Amino acid sequence: MSDRFSLYAKIPEPALRRLPWYLSYIKLLKKHGQTNVSSTQIAKKINVSATQIAKDLSYVDVSGKTRVGYDIDQLIEVLEDFLGFKKTHKAVLFGVGSLGAALLSDSGLEQYGLKILAGFDVNETIVNTTVHGIPVYHSDEFVEINKQIQASIGILTVPPDFAQEVADYMGIGGLRGVWNFTPFRIRVPEGMVLQNTSLYAHLAVMFNRLNTKYPTK
């Protein structure tokens, strides 16, 4: 196993989730002309301890200098490479409703390595249109179209009732990863990567915390 794969294998998921926070902040520092940053400085803005930040960054094979900190250009380069943001990952999206259309229109995703090449839907008023320049096809055309575009990631924003059916269809079409935005906990075959991003679950957590801090009378 290569050193790169060894690093991926040993990094805990919570640390992996924090790395983009650090990257976003140090990019902001670079825009303001700063050339070095310490874990203590990052900690003041990210609300993560400096010790934890130093430990997280140790997983990506980058080290700072005493009383100087990390070189910002080097840190950005290493983080973007490690997180996969420098490589283009081709994707398709199923379910061009309000959320799906918003994701198709989000040009920021491409800056982080995700390029959505096509949308798929069964709604005839949406099929054969474009959203932000991205073509929308009928879902029945997916397998044939993906033979041409060779996408590896499927973004799932369909109604929950159809989530598992569409996820199975994604596998048939050759996708290797699913980014699931539905509240339904889909199943995928062994070897297929699944990432759940439930807006509703995070909303429930926020509501619970609000009710705890500010109970209604």
N, C-alpha and C positions, 0 to 999 in steps of 0.2 A: 504494500500500500504506500502511496506517495506521501510526502510530508503534508501536502495540501489536503488530501483526503483524511489524514490523521487529525488535522486541525478541525475539520468539519465534524468528525466523529466525536471529538471530546468536548466540544463547547456546549454547555448547558443551554437549553432553549431560552430561559429568562435572559441570559447574557446576550444571546443572538437577537432577541427582541429589543434590547437596549442599544445595540450598536448603531442602528439608524438614527436614534436620538442624538448620539454624540456626533455623528457625521453631519447632521443638519445644523447643529450649533457651530461646529468648527468651520463649516462652509460660510456661515454668517460672519464669523470672525475674520475669515480670509477676505471677504468683501470689504471689511473695514480696515484692511491693511495689516492685520496682525499676522506674524510669521511663526510664533510659537505659542503653545498653550499647555498648561499644567492640568493634571487630573483634579486639583483643588479648584481651579477656575471653572472647569466643566461642572464640577459638583455643585457649585453655587447656583448654577442656572438650571441644571437637569434634575435636581432634588434626588440625587443618588450619591452615596458617600464616595469620597475620593479613593478610599481603599478598594471599594467595589469596582470603580471605573478602571483603576490600574489593573485589577485582576481580569476584568473583561477584555481590556486591550492586550493583555498578555497572551490571550488565545489567538490573536491575529498576527502574531510574530512581529510586533513593533515595540520599540522601547524608547523611553524618554531619557533625557539627560538631567542629572542633578542640578537644581536651581535654574534650569533652562526650560525643561518640559519637553513636549513632543514638537517636532517640526510639522507644521500644519500641512504643508504640501505633501509631505511623505505620508502623514496620517490619512489624509483624504484619499490618496492613491491606494494605500493598503486596504482601507475600509471598503472603498468602492469595488475593488477587485475581489475581496473576500466575500462580500455580500452579493456578488453577482450582478452589480449594477452597471458594470462596464461592458458586459456581454449582452447582446440583444436576444431576448427570449420571445419567440413568436407565440401569439395567443389568439384564441377566438372567444367570442362571447355568445352565450345562449340566453335569450330572454331580453329583448330590447324594449323593456318598459321604461319607467321613469329612472330607476336606478341603473339599469343597463345602458340607457342612452347617456346618462351622466358619466359613466365610466368610459364609454366610447369617446366622449367629448373631453376627457381629462388628458390633456397633452403632457401633464406632469409625469404620468406613468412611464412614458417613453424615456424620460430623463433618468429613470431608475431601472432601465433595462427591459421593460415590458412593452412590446409593440403589438397592439391588437390589430390584426389584419382583416377580420371579418366579424360581422354579427349574424346570428341566426335566430329566426322566430317563425311562428306559424300564422301570425296575424297578417292577413293579406294587405292591410293598409300600410304595413311597415315593410314587408318584403319588397325587394327591388328598389329600395330607396337608399340614401346614404345618410350617415350621421357623422358630422365632423370629417367628411371625406372618406369615411369607412363604409364599404358596401354591406348591405344587409340582405341575406339570402334566406330562402325557405329552409327550415331545418332538415328536410328530406335531402337536401343537396350537400350536406356536410361532408359525408364520407368521400364523395368524389372531389369536392373542392379542396379538402385537406390533403388529398394526394398531390395536389399542385403546390399548395402554400406551405405544407409541412409544419404546421403549428404543433407545439408540444404541450401547451397549457390551455385548459378550458376554464373560462370564467362563468360561473353558474348564478344567474339572477332570475331564474324562472319561478313561477308560483310553487310553493312547497309541495303541492299535490303531484307535481311532475318532476320533482328534483331527482329522485332515484332513477326514474326511467331515462331522463336525459343524461345523468351521470353514466349509466350503463352504455348509452349510445356514444358518449364521448370516448369510452374505452374502445369500442368497436372501430371508431374513426382514427385510432392511433395516438390519442393524447396520452401523455405520461404523467400529467399533474392536473388537479382540479382545485381552483380557488372558489370555495363555496360561500356565497353570500346569503343563501337561504337559511331559515331557522331549522330546516330539516337536517337531521344527522345522517347523511348519506353513507353508504358503504362503497368501497372501491376495491378492486382486486389487489392481491399482494403484489408489490412492486410499483403500484401507482401511488403517487404522492398526493395527499389530501391536506388542504389548509382551510379550516373553517373560520369565517369572519362574520360573526352574527351581530348585526347592528342592534337587533332587538335584545340580545343578551346584555350587551354593554349599556343599552338604554335602561334595562331593568336594574343593573348595578347602580347606575347614576340615580335613578328614582329612589332606590333603597337607601343610598347614602344621604340624599336630600331629606328623606323622611326621618332618618335617624338624627340628623343635625338640626332640622327644622320641622319637628313634628306638627302636623296639622291639629288645630284645636277643634 
